[in-house]
Amino acid sequence: MNKLYLTLTLIISMLFFSCSEDDNSTESILIADFEAAILLGENQAIVTLTNLSQNATTYEWLFPNGNPESSIEESPTIAYTENGTYSITLEASNGSETEMKTIDITIDNIPDNGHIPYRYLENDGIFMYYETDNVEVYQSLIPDEFNMPSRMVVFAFFNDFYELDYGATPYKENAISILVEHEGEEFFHVVYMPVTDEHSMWAGIIGLGLPKTLGEINFYRNNPVYYGDAVNPLDGTMNMSVNTENYTIDDDAKQDMINLSLLRSLQIRNGNIIEIGKTGGNETSVIHIAEQFPNLVTLKFGEATISTNTDSIAFNHPLDLTPSNIIGGYYLKNTIPFGLTGNLF
């Protein structure tokens, strides 16, 4: 009886330790794995990598002909400026062994907007959409080339372009765009845009037909509240805020903003209608981009408020377009480089 007991105990013990060793072995297997997502931008493609490796502690990436061409980040981002097929290799290590994975990606249809004088490398700001019932002012701001839209919608924002290339001066911008109709389609048309840099002002006026002026603009990031204030040359003012604390966006409002963000932007330059850059019409809104590429674009919805003062202005002015219904607002930080060009519509 004792012999049988000892034999059974020995067998059970052997099975237990055998299973434990197999489980530990399975859990510690080194696997190199990742996914790639491609975002087409102006004159470039941005590829963001999601590292799915298991039991690795260090990573080495190779991206021949990419920018950069290598990285040791866990989930890096690469830029490509030409269409083609490119290989991406990940070597994952746990200190004692390594595993490797290589995939090929194909990039085509990179948007070519020609020469861009400088690019915006990083920026953030607050943005809001609202409806207004001030018909008189709204109609007075629509150029003869355009017509009244199906509803009177205003897009207002504060944007801080704090990192640009080619030595361009960082600047802040305050703007108002209104919805207009042209040839059966609806577009946004910028009617107000003070900025803090003279070079940006003239580049916007001459190159893009934007109504830029110089102004005093501030932008504050007191997370979860983001706030902007501006004074234009006529002493008109705008104050705007987005409070993201404990805020949940209404599904209908979110979809409305997605639809509005997909609309293109038209301006009048030297008597011609031009479309500004790739500002819409590509089936992907900035809201979708932020959801798909959270490591490149941060977007936080919040309770949006806006107030303006035009006591010093004796004529109809965009700042008179006060809201009758706020559709929604958000804070946005963007690290995807882009440039703006004006092309004949």
VOVEX-224289 format. One record per residue (C-alpha): residue number from 1; x, y, z. Coordinates in nm, 3 decimals, decimal comma, padded with zeros to 5 digits, always signed. Layout:
residues N
k|xx|yy|zz
NUM|X|Y|Z
...
//
This chain:
residues 345
k|xx|yy|zz
1|+00,000|+00,000|+00,000
2|+00,282|+00,233|+00,089
3|+00,461|+00,142|-00,235
4|+00,147|+00,219|-00,437
5|+00,102|+00,556|-00,259
6|+00,465|+00,655|-00,320
7|+00,442|+00,552|-00,686
8|+00,124|+00,756|-00,743
9|+00,273|+01,056|-00,562
10|+00,586|+01,038|-00,778
11|+00,382|+01,017|-01,100
12|+00,157|+01,312|-01,000
13|+00,462|+01,519|-00,904
14|+00,632|+01,445|-01,235
15|+00,319|+01,542|-01,427
16|+00,281|+01,866|-01,227
17|+00,637|+01,982|-01,282
18|+00,625|+01,874|-01,644
19|+00,314|+02,088|-01,705
20|+00,464|+02,382|-01,518
21|+00,779|+02,374|-01,727
22|+00,575|+02,356|-02,048
23|+00,355|+02,648|-01,939
24|+00,655|+02,864|-01,848
25|+00,822|+02,771|-02,174
26|+00,513|+02,876|-02,371
27|+00,475|+03,202|-02,182
28|+00,839|+03,302|-02,239
29|+00,855|+03,234|-02,614
30|+01,000|+03,536|-02,795
31|+00,782|+03,657|-03,085
32|+00,861|+03,949|-03,318
33|+00,541|+04,092|-03,464
34|+00,396|+04,426|-03,574
35|+00,130|+04,595|-03,787
36|+00,168|+04,891|-04,025
37|-00,088|+05,160|-04,107
38|-00,038|+05,408|-04,393
39|-00,163|+05,768|-04,386
40|-00,129|+05,967|-04,710
41|-00,035|+06,331|-04,650
42|+00,072|+06,619|-04,870
43|+00,379|+06,516|-05,071
44|+00,444|+06,225|-04,835
45|+00,311|+05,908|-04,674
46|+00,324|+05,858|-04,298
47|+00,359|+05,497|-04,181
48|+00,288|+05,426|-03,816
49|+00,392|+05,089|-03,669
50|+00,217|+04,909|-03,385
51|+00,451|+04,670|-03,205
52|+00,280|+04,338|-03,124
53|+00,594|+04,152|-03,012
54|+00,581|+03,922|-02,709
55|+00,842|+03,872|-02,435
56|+01,085|+04,122|-02,592
57|+01,275|+04,396|-02,411
58|+01,453|+04,578|-02,696
59|+01,370|+04,651|-03,058
60|+01,571|+04,742|-03,366
61|+01,392|+04,860|-03,681
62|+01,521|+04,905|-04,036
63|+01,336|+05,114|-04,298
64|+01,553|+05,139|-04,613
65|+01,475|+05,463|-04,804
66|+01,249|+05,584|-04,524
67|+01,288|+05,883|-04,297
68|+01,437|+05,782|-04,060
69|+01,602|+05,463|-04,192
70|+01,627|+05,297|-03,851
71|+01,488|+05,323|-03,499
72|+01,503|+05,161|-03,155
73|+01,162|+05,295|-03,044
74|+00,894|+05,046|-02,950
75|+00,641|+05,170|-03,210
76|+00,805|+05,423|-03,444
77|+00,671|+05,634|-03,730
78|+00,834|+05,671|-04,073
79|+00,782|+05,906|-04,367
80|+00,819|+05,823|-04,736
81|+00,818|+06,090|-05,007
82|+00,789|+05,868|-05,316
83|+00,549|+05,597|-05,423
84|+00,690|+05,243|-05,422
85|+00,728|+04,917|-05,232
86|+00,939|+04,928|-04,916
87|+01,057|+04,665|-04,669
88|+01,025|+04,709|-04,293
89|+01,223|+04,483|-04,060
90|+01,188|+04,438|-03,685
91|+01,446|+04,254|-03,475
92|+01,311|+04,190|-03,126
93|+01,532|+04,069|-02,842
94|+01,494|+03,959|-02,482
95|+01,865|+03,990|-02,402
96|+01,959|+03,631|-02,477
97|+01,789|+03,559|-02,810
98|+01,645|+03,750|-03,104
99|+01,360|+03,705|-03,347
100|+01,305|+03,889|-03,675
101|+01,007|+03,984|-03,890
102|+01,007|+04,160|-04,229
103|+00,711|+04,282|-04,431
104|+00,676|+04,478|-04,755
105|+00,440|+04,773|-04,784
106|+00,328|+04,941|-05,105
107|+00,265|+05,315|-05,113
108|+00,087|+05,475|-05,406
109|-00,114|+05,788|-05,477
110|+00,090|+06,023|-05,257
111|-00,083|+06,362|-05,308
112|+00,146|+06,594|-05,505
113|+00,076|+06,959|-05,429
114|+00,389|+07,091|-05,596
115|+00,620|+07,337|-05,423
116|+00,532|+07,420|-05,065
117|+00,723|+07,721|-04,927
118|+00,734|+07,575|-04,578
119|+00,566|+07,303|-04,380
120|+00,390|+07,298|-04,047
121|+00,570|+07,033|-03,842
122|+00,366|+07,048|-03,522
123|+00,072|+07,254|-03,398
124|-00,217|+07,252|-03,155
125|-00,531|+07,453|-03,093
126|-00,903|+07,456|-03,022
127|-01,176|+07,419|-03,283
128|-01,553|+07,449|-03,280
129|-01,855|+07,435|-03,510
130|-02,174|+07,626|-03,440
131|-02,489|+07,754|-03,608
132|-02,585|+08,120|-03,613
133|-02,916|+08,293|-03,684
134|-02,768|+08,630|-03,787
135|-02,889|+08,619|-04,149
136|-02,802|+08,979|-04,233
137|-02,436|+08,951|-04,135
138|-02,400|+08,601|-04,280
139|-02,531|+08,706|-04,621
140|-02,314|+09,018|-04,625
141|-01,999|+08,804|-04,584
142|-02,066|+08,572|-04,879
143|-01,877|+08,676|-05,198
144|-02,077|+08,711|-05,522
145|-01,921|+08,389|-05,651
146|-02,097|+08,186|-05,380
147|-02,453|+08,139|-05,255
148|-02,628|+08,086|-04,923
149|-02,590|+07,729|-04,791
150|-02,856|+07,495|-04,656
151|-02,783|+07,618|-04,303
152|-02,566|+07,889|-04,153
153|-02,268|+07,709|-03,998
154|-01,955|+07,875|-03,859
155|-01,617|+07,708|-03,804
156|-01,397|+07,899|-03,557
157|-01,055|+07,816|-03,417
158|-00,736|+07,921|-03,242
159|-00,424|+07,750|-03,377
160|-00,067|+07,769|-03,250
161|+00,183|+07,681|-03,524
162|+00,482|+07,656|-03,295
163|+00,711|+07,438|-03,508
164|+00,777|+07,501|-03,879
165|+01,062|+07,413|-04,114
166|+01,285|+07,622|-04,343
167|+01,338|+07,876|-04,067
168|+00,979|+08,004|-04,083
169|+00,865|+08,205|-03,783
170|+00,619|+08,027|-03,550
171|+00,289|+08,212|-03,517
172|-00,063|+08,194|-03,378
173|-00,383|+08,222|-03,577
174|-00,748|+08,296|-03,504
175|-01,007|+08,229|-03,774
176|-01,372|+08,218|-03,875
177|-01,500|+08,025|-04,176
178|-01,859|+08,012|-04,298
179|-02,045|+07,751|-04,497
180|-02,121|+07,857|-04,857
181|-02,274|+07,693|-05,166
182|-02,109|+07,677|-05,508
183|-02,224|+07,477|-05,811
184|-02,450|+07,258|-05,601
185|-02,188|+07,173|-05,338
186|-02,114|+07,319|-04,998
187|-01,772|+07,444|-04,894
188|-01,615|+07,645|-04,614
189|-01,494|+07,996|-04,692
190|-01,259|+08,184|-04,456
191|-01,390|+08,534|-04,375
192|-01,168|+08,630|-04,081
193|-00,808|+08,542|-03,991
194|-00,583|+08,757|-03,770
195|-00,229|+08,618|-03,722
196|+00,075|+08,716|-03,517
197|+00,341|+08,707|-03,792
198|+00,369|+08,947|-04,087
199|+00,534|+08,691|-04,317
200|+00,248|+08,448|-04,261
201|+00,002|+08,732|-04,321
202|+00,139|+08,821|-04,665
203|+00,194|+08,456|-04,764
204|-00,172|+08,388|-04,686
205|-00,301|+08,696|-04,867
206|-00,091|+08,664|-05,182
207|-00,063|+08,288|-05,208
208|-00,400|+08,168|-05,083
209|-00,640|+08,462|-05,095
210|-00,695|+08,446|-04,720
211|-00,824|+08,756|-04,535
212|-00,526|+08,768|-04,301
213|-00,446|+09,066|-04,080
214|-00,212|+09,117|-03,788
215|-00,356|+09,069|-03,442
216|-00,278|+08,992|-03,080
217|-00,345|+08,625|-03,009
218|-00,288|+08,408|-02,702
219|-00,341|+08,038|-02,648
220|-00,334|+07,870|-02,305
221|-00,311|+07,500|-02,224
222|-00,442|+07,450|-01,871
223|-00,541|+07,085|-01,918
224|-00,828|+06,993|-01,910
225|-00,926|+07,348|-02,016
226|-00,783|+07,506|-02,332
227|-00,839|+07,876|-02,394
228|-00,768|+08,137|-02,660
229|-00,818|+08,512|-02,683
230|-00,753|+08,753|-02,968
231|-00,775|+09,122|-03,055
232|-00,791|+09,234|-03,418
233|-00,669|+09,571|-03,562
234|-01,018|+09,718|-03,512
235|-01,017|+09,621|-03,143
236|-01,273|+09,348|-03,202
237|-01,220|+09,052|-02,969
238|-01,284|+08,679|-02,954
239|-01,257|+08,454|-02,649
240|-01,297|+08,079|-02,690
241|-01,248|+07,777|-02,465
242|-01,282|+07,398|-02,471
243|-01,323|+07,218|-02,140
244|-01,243|+06,848|-02,186
245|-01,293|+06,740|-01,823
246|-01,537|+06,447|-01,789
247|-01,686|+06,528|-02,129
248|-01,865|+06,278|-02,351
249|-01,951|+06,381|-02,705
250|-02,302|+06,322|-02,832
251|-02,299|+06,073|-03,122
252|-02,510|+06,296|-03,348
253|-02,291|+06,599|-03,277
254|-01,977|+06,396|-03,345
255|-02,111|+06,272|-03,679
256|-02,217|+06,625|-03,772
257|-01,862|+06,750|-03,706
258|-01,716|+06,461|-03,906
259|-01,936|+06,552|-04,203
260|-01,848|+06,920|-04,177
261|-01,475|+06,849|-04,148
262|-01,486|+06,660|-04,478
263|-01,598|+06,970|-04,669
264|-01,338|+07,147|-04,881
265|-01,231|+07,511|-04,845
266|-01,258|+07,769|-05,125
267|-01,112|+08,120|-05,143
268|-01,102|+08,400|-05,401
269|-00,753|+08,489|-05,526
270|-00,704|+08,750|-05,800
271|-01,060|+08,696|-05,916
272|-01,023|+08,317|-05,936
273|-01,176|+08,053|-05,713
274|-00,909|+07,833|-05,558
275|-00,919|+07,530|-05,334
276|-00,682|+07,541|-05,038
277|-00,464|+07,232|-05,011
278|-00,619|+06,902|-04,912
279|-00,866|+07,044|-04,662
280|-01,135|+06,783|-04,718
281|-01,309|+06,567|-04,972
282|-01,080|+06,269|-04,905
283|-01,328|+06,059|-04,706
284|-01,112|+06,081|-04,392
285|-01,183|+06,348|-04,133
286|-00,934|+06,469|-03,875
287|-01,151|+06,295|-03,616
288|-01,100|+05,961|-03,788
289|-00,728|+06,028|-03,829
290|-00,695|+06,097|-03,456
291|-00,873|+05,769|-03,377
292|-00,654|+05,571|-03,618
293|-00,322|+05,740|-03,539
294|-00,339|+05,846|-03,171
295|+00,042|+05,859|-03,151
296|+00,043|+06,131|-03,420
297|-00,278|+06,324|-03,352
298|-00,434|+06,393|-03,012
299|-00,800|+06,498|-03,019
300|-01,010|+06,560|-02,709
301|-01,373|+06,666|-02,732
302|-01,494|+06,919|-02,479
303|-01,759|+07,172|-02,386
304|-01,697|+07,465|-02,621
305|-01,777|+07,829|-02,543
306|-01,720|+08,145|-02,746
307|-01,778|+08,517|-02,693
308|-01,702|+08,816|-02,913
309|-01,714|+09,194|-02,891
310|-01,756|+09,433|-03,186
311|-01,851|+09,754|-03,002
312|-01,562|+09,935|-03,173
313|-01,663|+09,818|-03,524
314|-01,932|+10,017|-03,708
315|-02,010|+09,768|-03,988
316|-02,108|+09,404|-04,031
317|-01,818|+09,189|-03,916
318|-01,753|+08,813|-03,887
319|-01,728|+08,852|-03,510
320|-02,099|+08,945|-03,517
321|-02,180|+08,582|-03,603
322|-02,272|+08,476|-03,252
323|-02,389|+08,116|-03,195
324|-02,752|+08,011|-03,177
325|-02,654|+07,645|-03,141
326|-02,308|+07,503|-03,063
327|-02,256|+07,180|-03,254
328|-01,933|+07,082|-03,076
329|-01,568|+07,155|-03,012
330|-01,236|+06,988|-02,945
331|-00,871|+07,036|-02,860
332|-00,629|+06,905|-03,123
333|-00,255|+06,844|-03,123
334|-00,107|+06,743|-03,459
335|+00,244|+06,608|-03,530
336|+00,187|+06,514|-03,895
337|+00,380|+06,762|-04,114
338|+00,172|+06,937|-04,379
339|+00,182|+07,232|-04,614
340|-00,082|+07,450|-04,781
341|-00,113|+07,541|-05,147
342|-00,389|+07,710|-05,346
343|-00,501|+07,539|-05,665
344|-00,751|+07,666|-05,922
345|-01,090|+07,512|-05,854
//
